Amino acid sequence: MISPESNKSFGMPLSVLITGSTGAIGPRVVNVLHHARCKVGAFSFDAPESGMFPRNVEVVIGDITNKAAVA
């Protein structure tokens, strides 16, 4: 598991994109990585409910099968 201590060894925040971030386990993954001081992006088909993610998580709404949305 990534911890705040292990993330420091990279020299800069680890950037992670979570697809399906509003699904069954996505919110937990986003919050664990955020707590580990990773720079987290959340990509989902549906908009997250208010307060689902910390404020500095970048949220992108789109379909993972749409090349333009992913770009």
C-alpha positions, 0 to 999 in steps of 0.5 A, a space after each residue: 500500500 502507498 503511504 505518505 512515507 513511501 510517496 516521499 521517496 519519489 521526490 514529488 507527489 505521485 500522480 494517479 488517474 482512477 477510472 470508474 472513480 464513482 463506482 463501488 470501490 473507486 471513492 475509497 481508492 481515491 481517498 486512500 491515494 489522496 491521504 497518501 499525498 498522491 496527486 489524484 485525478 478521478 475519471 468517471 462516466 457519472 458526476 460524483 456526489 457532492 463531497 465524495 472526493 477531497 476538494 483538490 481531486 481533479 474530476 473529469 466526466 467522460 466515457 473511457 471508450 471515447 478517445 477524445 474524452 480520455 485525451 
